[in-house]
Amino acid sequence: MISIGGVIGTGLFVGSAQALHNGGPIGALFAYSIIGSVVYCLCVSIGEMIAFMPNVGGVVGLAGLYVDEALGFALGWSAWYNWSVTLPTEIAAAITVVGKFWYRGEVPTRDTIIFTCIFLCTALAINLLSSHRYGEVEFYLSSLKVITIVILIVAGLLIDVGAIGNRGPIGIKNWSPPFQPYLGIPGPKGYFLGFWAVMMQAGFSFFGSEVPGIAAGEVIDATRNVPRALRKVWIRITLFYVGGILVVGLIVRPSDVCPPLQSCNSPFTAAFEYANIRVLPTITTVLIIVSAWSAAASDIYISSRFLFFLARRHHAPSFLASLLKYPQPSSSPSVESTDSESDDDIPSVIDIRSPQSLLVTAPPAAEQARPSHKPNIPSQATVSVYDVESIVHSVKPWLVIPVWTVLFSSSIGLLAFTSTQTSATQAFSWLSSAASVASLQSWVGMLFTYIRWFQGTVYAERKYKGMDDEGAQRVIHEINMIKENRHKGQPYLAWYAFGMCSLILITSGWSVFINSDWQIAVVVDNPPPTRATGTYVSGPIPIFLSSYIPLPLFILLILGYKLIKQTRYVKLDDMQFTGEGVEREEVPDGEPQNFWEKFLQMIHMI
C-alpha cells in the first residue's frame, strides 16, 4: 500500500494531461502499457533478490555486495536525489491544481506560501510518527486513492458511453488524431517523438513500484511478504495507469487539458466540467490534493530510508545513521557483547555491509518460548535482525525513526517555495526533469544488479553441484530456495527491462537534435497572465540539459568513489550465497482488523 501511495499521485491525476499533449491518446496508451511491462520485469527481479536477503539496505546494499560498492554508492544517491526532488514537485503540482480549479489561474504568492507550508509540514508530521502509525496512515490514504481512481475510471467510461452528463455518446471520436506532433514537428517523425517523450514521462510516473524492497527493514517477515507485495503491486499500478490513460484519452482532447502557452489541467476534472457534472469536479480536485499530499509523505519516507542506508554503509555522514528511540531502552546485563554494549546500542551493532555481519545472538527455541521479564540471550543460536524485536520486547521503545534523515530529506521540499520566483521556477523545472532521468538510472542499476546476481547463482550452482561437504550443500540448498521465487522467464525479463530503460535513457533527448532553434527561452509577444510574464520556457536547450546532464554525473559518482575507495568489481567466484544472517521463519498472516480490511482482502487488494 505504501508503493501504491507513493506512485499514484499527481503523475496520474495531472501528469496524464501532459502525456496526452505529447503523445496523443494512442501514443500515451502504448507508452504506458510498455512501461507497465518493464515495471513487471523489474518487480519480479527485485523480489527474487529481496526474498533471499531482505536486510542489507535494499538494492543499495545488494549492488554493493554483488556488483561494486561504487555502484551502490551512485545508485543510492541517485535514488535519494530523485525522491527528494519529487517531494517539492508533488507539492507544486498540488498547488497548480488548486489554482486551476479555485483561482481559475495562478495562486497568489501569499496563498502559495500558505499552501506550501501546510503540505510540507503535514507530510513531515506523519513521517515523525512510529513506523506502525505511519503505515496505518498510508494504508488508509492509499485505500482512498484506490477508491478515487476506480471511481474516476468508471465515471469516465460512463461519460464516454453517454450514460451520465449531457455530451451524449463519445466513443472513440477523440482518438482522431491518435498521435500528437512533438515540438511542432509534423508527420510520422513528430508522432514517434511524441510517443517516445511519453515513455520517459511514464517511467517517472511508475517509479516507486519497487518501494517494498526499500521498506524491507521495517516489514514483518520480509523474506516472504516483500516479494509477495512486489508480485502483486505492479499489476494494480499498471491497471490504474493504463486504465486511467485509456479513459482520459476517450473523453478529452489534448487541447482541452493543455491549452497553448498554459499549464495543463487535470484531464479528469476537465472531463467532468465539460460533461456539466457539478459535484464530481470539486470532489475530484479535493481527492487529487489529498493524493498529492500522501505522495509527498511517501517521498519523505522513501528518500529518508535511502539516505539512512547510505549512512549505514558509510556512503553519507555518520550522524545520519543514528536512530531516535523513545523511550530509551534500559541496559540489560544479560546481553552478551564483546564491546559491552547496552540494549540502546543494539541497532548500532548491525552492520549491513555484509550478510555475515547481520547476526544477533538469541536463545534456543525452548528458551524463547519460556516467558521471562528480562531477555536471556546466550550465544548458542543465531537469528535475524527481525527477531531483535522479540528478544528485547521488554525494553523495546515505541518510537524508532531515523530522525536526521527524515528532517534532511524533507528540507528539500523547501524548493517548492521557488514557485513564487520566475527564474527559480525555471531552474526547479529543470531539476524535476532531471529527476525523471535519475529514476530510470536507478532502474538500470537495479536490473544490472539482478543480472549479475543471476549469473552468480548459476555460477555457484555449477561450482558446488555434486560436492558432498557441508558448505557446498548449504549453497545448493540456498540456491534452490532462491529458485522458488524465480520467474520462469528470467533472465530474459531482466534483460528486456534493462534494454528498454537504457534505450529510453540514451534517446530521451534526441528530439532536440532536429530542432534548429537553440535558444534557452523564447520571448512571447502575448504571454498568458502568469508570474512568468514575457518568458515561456521552451526550446531544445532545457530539454537537452535535463535529459543528459544526469548521465555523466552518475558515471562520475561511480568513478569518483572507485578512485577514492579503490573498490573492486565483484567477481562471480567471490559472491556469497550461504544465507548467513538471514532467518526465514515464517510469521502467520494477521487477521483483518475491521470491515474495511476484510473487504480489501476479499477483492485481493491486500
N, C-alpha and C positions, 0 to 999 in steps of 0.2 A: 504493500500500500504506500510506503514511502517512495518507491520507484514511480508509481502512478502519480503520486502527489508532486514529485519533482519534475516529471516530464510533462504532464498535462497542465499547461499554464497559458500564458499569452501566445506561446508558439502555435497553439491550436486555435484559440479563440480569436486572436488578432493576426498572427503570422500567416494564417491561411489566406488572408486577403492579399498579402504580398506574393504568395505562391501563385494565386490566380492571375495577378497582374503580370508576373514574369513568364509563366508557362502556359497560361490558359487553362481551361477546365480539364482537358485530356492530358496535357503535359504535366500539370500538377498531380493528377491522379496516378499517372505512370511513375513519376518520380517518387512519390510517397510509397507506392507499392514496392518499388525496387529497394528503397532504403529499408522498408519493413523486412524484406528477406535478408538483408545484410544484418539487421539487428537480431534476427533469429539465429543466424550463424554465430554471431558474437556471444549471445547469451548462453548457448549450449557449450561453447568453448570455455567461457569463463566459469560456468557452473561445474564443469569437469575438474578444473584445477582447484576451485574453492572447496569442492567436496573432499578432496584429498588433504588440503592444507588451508583451513579457514582462518588461521590465527597468525598470519605473518604480515598483515597490513594490506590485504587485498592484492590487486595487480601490481602495486608498487613494490611490495615485498617479493612477490613471485618473479617479477622481472629482474630484481637483484640477485635472486637465488639461482635462476635458471637461464639467464641471458648475460647480464652485465650490471654491476652496481651503477654504472653511469647511465644506463637506460632507465633504471628505476628512479634515479635522481631526476632526469629530464622528464620522464613520464609523470612523476608526482607533481613537479612544479608546473608543468603544462596543464595538468588536470585542475590543480588548485587555481591557476590563473583563470581558466575557463569558467569554473563555477563561481569564483569571486566576482568576475566581471558580469556574469549572468545575473547576479543579485541586483545591481542598480538597473540593469536592462529591464527586469521584470517590474521594478518599481516605476520606472519611466513609462513603460508600456501601459501600466495600470492608470497612471495619471493621464496618459493620452486618451484612454477610453473614457475617463471621467470628463475630459474636456470636450471630446466629440459628442457625447450624449447630453450632458447637463449644461455645458457652456456653449455648445454649438461652435466650437473653435478652440483656441488656446486657453489654458487655465491661467488666470492671473498669477503674477510672480509670488505674491504673498500666499495665495491658496496653494500654489505648487509646493512651497516650503512646508506648509502645514501638513499637506497630504504625504509628502515625503517623510517627514518626522514620524507620522502615525504609522505608516507602513514599516519603516525601518525599526522603530522601537518595539512594535508588537512582534515582528518577526524575530528580533533578538530576544525578547522576553521568553518566548516559548522554548528557545534553544538553551536558556538558562535553567530550565526545568530538568528533572531527572530523566534518564532515557525512557523509563516506563511511562511517565506522564507525557513526555514529548511524543512517544509512539502512539498514545491514546489520542492526542490532539490531531496528529497527522492521519490516523486511521479514520476519524470522523470527517475531517476535511477532504481526504481522498474519496471517501464514500460520497460526499456531497458532489465532488467533481464527476464521479461516475454517473450519478443520477442526472446531473446537469447535461453532460454530453449525450447521454441516451435520450433525454427529453428533447434536446435540440435536434438530434438526428431524426427522431420520429416526427417532430413538428415540421422539420424541413421537408421530409417526404410527403407529409400530408398537404403542405403548401404546394408542392410540385404536382401532385395529382388533383389539386383543386378542392380538397376536402375541407380546408379551412382558408380563411382570407377571402379577398374579393378579386383576385387576379385570374381565377379560373385555372384550368389545367395548363401546366407549363411544359411538361415532358422534357425533351432534350433540345428545346429551342435555343437555349443559351450555350449549347455546345458548338455553335457556329459563330466564329471560327473556333476550332478545337485548340489551337495554339496561339500564342501571342508573340509578335516580333520583339526581340530583345534589343534595347538601346536604339530603337528605331531602324534596325536592320531588317529589310523586307525579305520575303521568300523563305525557302527551306532553311537557309543558314541562320536567319534570325529566329525561326521557330525552334531549331535544335538548340541554339544557345540559350533561349529562354527556358526550355526544358532542363538543360544542364545546370542552369543557375538555380533552379528549384531543387536539384539534387543536393547541392551544398546546404541550402536552407533546411531541407528535410532532414539531413544528417544532424544539424544543430538542434532541430525540434525533437528528434528521437533521442538525443544524447541524455543519458540518465537511466536508460533501461538496465544498465549494469550495476546500478546502485546497491542491490542486495549484497554484492561482493565486497563493497566498501563497508557496509554496516555489519559484516560478519562477526566482528569482535564484540558486538553488543546483542547478538541473537542467540537465543537458547537453542542448543543442538544445531549449530550452524552447519555441521557436516551434512546433515540431511535437509534442513529447512532452506538454506540459501540456494542450493541447486534446484530444489523444487520451485522456489519462488522465481528463479531466473527462467525456468522452463515454461512457467505459466504467464509471467507478466508480459512477455514480448507480444503474445497474440492479443491480449487486451489492448495494449497500447496501439498495435498495428490496426486493429479493428476500429478503435476510436479515431485514429488519424485518417486512415483510408476512408472509413465511413463518413467522417466529418468533411473531408475534402471532396468526396463524391457529392454530398448533399449540397454544399455551398456552390459547387460548380453547376448544379442543376437549377438552382433558384436565383442566382445573381450573376450579373456580368462583371468582368473585371473593372469596367469603368464605373460601376455602381459603388464599389468599395474603395477604389483608388483613383479619385479624380486627378486630372493633371495638376502638377505642382502643389499637391496637398498630401498630407499624411493619410495613410489607409485607415479605414474604419473596420470594425468587426463585421464580417460578412453575415453572421447570424443576426446581429442587431439590424443591419441594413435590410435583410430579407424580411424580418418581421415588421419593420416600419413600412417597407414597400407593400407588404400584404395588408397593411392597415389593421394590424393586430395590436391593440393599445397596451395590453398588460405585459406581454412577453418581452418587448424591448427593454422595459425597466428591470424586470426580473433578470433577464439575461445579462444586462450591464452589471448589476449587483453581484451576480454569481461570477462573472469574469473578474471583477475586482477581488473577490474573496479567493478565487483560484490563483490570481497573481500573487496575493499575499502569502498563500500557502506555498506556492512555488518558491517565493523568496525565502521563506523559513527553511525549506528543504535545501536551498542553495547554501545557506549558512551552515546547516548540519553537515552536508557533504564536503564542502570546502574545508571546514574545520577538522574533519576526520582525516582528509588528505594531508593537511598540514601537521596534524598530530603524528601520523605515521612517518612523515618525513623527518620530524624531530626525533622520534624514537630510533630512526635509522641513522641519526647524526647527519641528516641532509639539511637540517634547519637549526636555528638556535636552540640550545638545550632547554631553555626555560619554557618553550612551547610544548615540551613533552610532559609537563607537570599536570597533575590532576587535582582539582578541588574536591575535597571529600568532607561531607558533613553528616553526622558528627564525626569527629576524628576517631578512628578506631583505637582502642586501648591496646597496650602492649600485651603480648602473650608469651610468657617464658617457655611454653611448651613447644613453640615453633622452633625447629632446628634450622640454623642458618650459619654458614661459615663466617659471615660478616656480622653476626649478632643483630640482625635487622628485626624491627618490630613489624606488627601487622600493618602498621601505617605505611611501611615500605614495600609491601607485597607487590604493588604494580611496578615499582622501580626495579625489581629483580627479574622482571620478564623482559628478555632481550629478543626482539623479533628479527634480529639479523640472521639467525639460523634456526632451522626447525629443531635442532638438538637442544637448543637453549630454552625452549618453551616447555620447561618441566617444573612442576611443583610437587613436593613430597606430600603424600596423603596416606591415611591409614588403610589397611586392608578392608575388604568389603564388610567383613563381620564387625569390625570396629566402627566403620562408618554407620552401620545400621543401629549401633547401640546409642541410645540417647545420652547426650552429655551437654553440660553447660559450657564447657571450655573445649576447644579443639585439641585433640591429642593426635599429633602428626608425626609418627615415626617415619623413618626414611626407607622402609622396605618397598613401598609401592610408589608408582608414578601415575599422575593423572594429568589431564589437560588443563590449560588456563581456565577453561569454563567451569571446572569443578572447584575453583577457588571460592566461588560464592557459597557453596555448601560447606566448605571446610571452615570458613571464618564467618559463618552465619551469625554467631553471637556478637560479632563486632562489626558487622557489615554496615557501612554508612548508607543512608537512603538517598544521598545525593553524591554522585560521582560524575563530574564533567570536565573535559579539557578546557577550562575557562579561558586561558590565554589564547588558544587557537580560535575559540568562538568569538572573542572580542576582536582579535586581529582580523579575522576573515570578514566579520560584519562591518568593520570600519571601511572596507572597500565600497560598501553601499553608499557611503557619503558622496561618491561620484554622481549619484542621482541628482544632487543639488546643482550639477552643472547644467541642467536643463534650463536654468534661468539666464545663462550666458550663451551668446551666439557662437563664439569661437570654441568655447569649451564643449558645447554640444556637438560641434563637428568632430572635434578630437575624440569625444566619447563614442560617437557613432563609428569611427574607425576602430577604436579599441573593441567595441562589441562585434564588429565584423571579423576582426582578427580572432576573437574567441571562437567563432564558428570553425575556423581552421584548426585552432587548438583542440577542439573537441574531436575532430577527425584524426588529428595526430595521436590523440590518446587511444582511439580505437585501433589505429595502425600498430601502435606499440603493444597493446593488449593482444592483438591477433598474432603478431610476430612472436610474442612470449609463448602463446599457446603452441604455435608451430614448432618452436624449439622444444617445448615441453613434450609434445607428441613424439618428436624424434628421439628425445631422451628416453621415454618409456619403451619405445620399440627397441632401441639400442640395449637398454638394461635387460629387457626380456630375452633378447638373443644371447646376451653375455652370460646370464645366470641360469638359463634354461638347462636342465639336466644335471646341475650341480646338487650335491647332497648336503653341503654344510648348512648350518643354521642361518647364517647371514644371507646366503643366496636364496634359500627357501622363503625367508621373510620378504625379500624384494619381490619375488614372484607372487607371493600372497598379496602384497600391496598393489602390484600392477593389476592383478585380477580384480581387486576391489575398484581400482580406477576404471577398469573397463565396464563396470556396472553402470557408471554414469556417462559412458562414451556413446555419442551418437554414431549410428552406422555409417553416416556419410563422411565422417572425419577421416583424414584431414582435409578433404576436398572442400567442405563447407568453410573451414577457416581460410583456405587459400582463396576461395571465391570472394569472401568478405574482405580479406586483406587486399586483393587485387582491385576491387571496386573502390575501397576507401583511398588507396594510393592513387588510382586514376583520377578520382574526383579532386584530390589534393593538388595534383600536378596540373590539371586542366581547369581548375575553378576560375582562374582569371584570364583565360585565353581570349575571351571576348574583347579585351582591351587592345589586343594587337591588331585588330581590324578597324579600330577607331582612330581617325586621324586627328581628332580634336583633343590633344593632350594639354588640357588646362585643369588646374586644381579646382576651380569653381567657375560657374557660368553666371554672368550678371543677367538678371531677369528684368525686363522693362516694366512689366506689370505684375509684381510679385503678389502672392496671396497675403492676407493680413495676419502675418505671424511676426514673432520677435526677430526672426532671421530676415527682416525686410531687406530686399535688394540682392540677396545672395541665395542661390539654390544649389545645394551640393550635388554635383553631377560630374560627368567626365570620367575618363579612364584612370587617372592617377590614384584617386582614393580606392577604386576597386583593385587596382594592381597592388597597392601597398597592403591593403587588408588581406588580400589573397595569398601573397607570397612572403611578406616580411616574417611571419611566424615560423616558416620552414627553416631558414638559416639560423634563426635564434634557437630552435630546438636542437639542431645539429651542433651549434656552438656549446649548448649546455652539456651535451654528451661528450664532446671532445675536450672541453674545459675540465670537466670532472675527471676524465681519464688521465689528462695531463697532470693534474694536481695530485690525485689519489693513486695514480698508477694501477688502475684496476685492470683485470684481465677478462677476456671473453670466456664464459664458462663452457668448457668442452663437454661433450656428451659423456665422456668417461668420468667426469667429476660430478655429475648430477646425482643427487641422493634421493632414493625412493624407498627408504627404510620405514617411513611412517613414524619415526621417533618424535615424541612431543605432541602427538595427536591421538586423543582418546575418542572412540566412535561409539560410545554408549548412547543409545537412542533414548530420548525423553518422550513419553507418551504425549500426544496432542492434547491440549487443554480443551475442555468443553466450552461451547459458546456461552457467553455470559448474559446475553439478553436476546430479545427477539430479533434485533437488527443483525446481530452476528449470526444467528440461526438462518435468517433469510439469505445473507450473503454466502453462507456456506452451502445452502440449498441450491443456489444458482451458480455454484462453483467459482465465485469471485474470490473467496479465501479458502 
